[in-house]
């Protein structure tokens, strides 16, 4: 398997709204690269944090984002590499550690 993207990479893609009727080109962060060039990604939003599953990105500019942003850890999708429009940056080490911690916090109920 040829993998172009890695954990913490910030990419652009057509991210669907939860009703699946529309989508919007927006940034997302790679959480997992799976088989058949599929990736699990989390939505990135320029809106403020709404709940405790949102992760503000400290080094948003260095991650390739144009404004302060949050990772919506409750907005995950699986996309094929062909749906990704390109790499715009990556999370720096402190944000990546916080991303991993937030993932465990949000999804720990699944493994308890």
Beta strands, then each sheet from edge to edge (+ up, - down):
strand 1: 9-16
strand 2: 23-33
strand 3: 38-45
strand 4: 54-56
strand 5: 70-80
strand 6: 84-90
sheet 1: 4+ 5- 3+ 2- 1+ 6-
end
